[in-house]
Amino acid sequence: MTPSAVPAIRSVVLDTNVVLDVFVFDDVFTRPLAQALRSGALTAWADRHTLKELALVLAYPSFKLTADAQRTVRDAYGALVRIADGEGTPVELPPCRDRDDQKFLELAARAKASWLVSKDQRVLSMGGGRRLPFDVLSPRRASQALEAEGFTRSA
């Protein structure tokens, strides 16, 4: 690739379910996201609110993750994300129907992310011309976009 053809690093926010798919379940549709994160083609953002939610969800009894396994996931994710502080110019955002997901919208806006990657239908329904300064994509669509833009190689 010539320097002008090298894709720019894309900034993203992953909701908790996508983080689980990447770091716990190794979901096939998130593998290109994982590869792009590990290669540095994607920069993922988190903050204290999203990290707190991740820690709570990892501890759900239904996942049957030991304390060591939970820590391993948090450490692996933490090594690949940048932490946004709570500061920044507030951006007017439409409210998410699920108030628990508003933190992901706010983080994406504050971090000036290109994408918010989510599996939540209430979040996904906010994409597409809705006064958001970023795109809202499913993991499958994000992975397809990465592959189309040359960020990842097909397996």
N, C-alpha and C positions, 0 to 999 in steps of 0.2 A: 504494500500500500504506500502511496505517496503521502507525505505529511498532511496534505489537504484532505486526503481520503480517510485518515484515521478518525474514527468517531470520537466525539468529545465524551468525557466522563459524565455520566448521568447521575443526578442526585435523586434519591427515592426515599420513601417511607413505607415500611412493611407493617401491616397490621399484625396483631398477635397470632392469628390463625395462619398467616403466611409464614411467620417466623417458625411456628411449630412444624409446618409442612417442610420447611427447609432443614431445620436442625433436629427434629425429632422423627418425623415420618418419612423423610427422603422421598417426597412426592415427585413423581416423574414430571409434572408440569412446573415444578419449581426448580428443577435441576439447572436450567439455563440461568435463572436468577442467582442460584448459589454459585455457579461457575463465574458469573460476572462480578459478584461480590468478592469472591476469593482472588480474582485476577486484578481487581481494582477498576474494572470498567464501570462498576456501579459504586456509588457512595451512598450508603444507607444512613439514615438519621434516626436517633432515638432521643428521648428525654426522660426525666425522672418519672413522669406519669406513665409512659408506655413501658418502661422497664419494670415499674412496680406491677403493672397489669401482667406482664410476662411472668414475673416471679410467682404471682398468685395463681395464674393458670397452670404453670408447670407443677404446682403443688396439689392440683386437683387429684383426689384419690383415683378417679377413673383412668388417669394416665399411668398410674402405678410406677412412677419414676422415683427412684431413691433420691435421697438428698444429694448424693454424689452425682447422679445423672442430671439432676436439675442444675447443679452448679456447673457441670460440664457444658450444658446447653447455654446457660447464661454467659459463661466465659467465652465460648466459641462465638456467640452472637456479639458480645461486647468487644471482642477483638476486631470485628469487622465493621462496627458502626462508629459514627461520630456522635458525640453527645451535644445536643443543643441546650443552651441554657434557657431559662424562662423569659429572657428579655427579647426585645425586638419590637418593631413597629407593628401594632395590631392591624390585622387585615380583616376587613369585614367579610365574613363568610356566612353562607346560608346555614341554618341549623340542620344537623343530621337528625333524622327521626329517632335514632338511638343515641341518646345523650352520652352514653359511655364511649361512643366512637368519635365524638366531637374532638377529643384530644388528638386523634390522628390527623384530622383536617387542619387543626391549628398548628400542629408540628410541621406538616407538609408546607403550609403557607410560611411559617416562620423560618424554615430551613431553605425556602425557595426551591423546593423539590420539583422535579419535572413530573414525577408520578407518585401517586398514593396507590399501593398495590394491596388489594383487599379481596376477600371472598364473601364479605357481608353484603347481601343484596341491598340493604338500606344505604350502604356507602356507595356501592356500584351504581345505584340509581341516580346518584348525584352527579355523575360524570356527564360529559357531553353538553357543553354550552351553558353551564349553570353558575356563572360568576365565580368559578374557582380558578385560581392562578396556576393550577396543575391539572394533569389528566388523572382520572381514576380508572385503573385497569385491574382486571382479574389476573391472577398469576399466569394463566394460559396466554392471555393477550400480551402481557408484559414480556413473557418468554418469546413469543412469536415476533414481537417488535425488536427485541434484542437480536434474535437470529437474523431478521431481515436487514438490520442495520450493521451486521457484521461484528457484533460484540461477542458472540459465542459461536462455537463451531457445532454443527449437528453431530449427535452421537451416532 
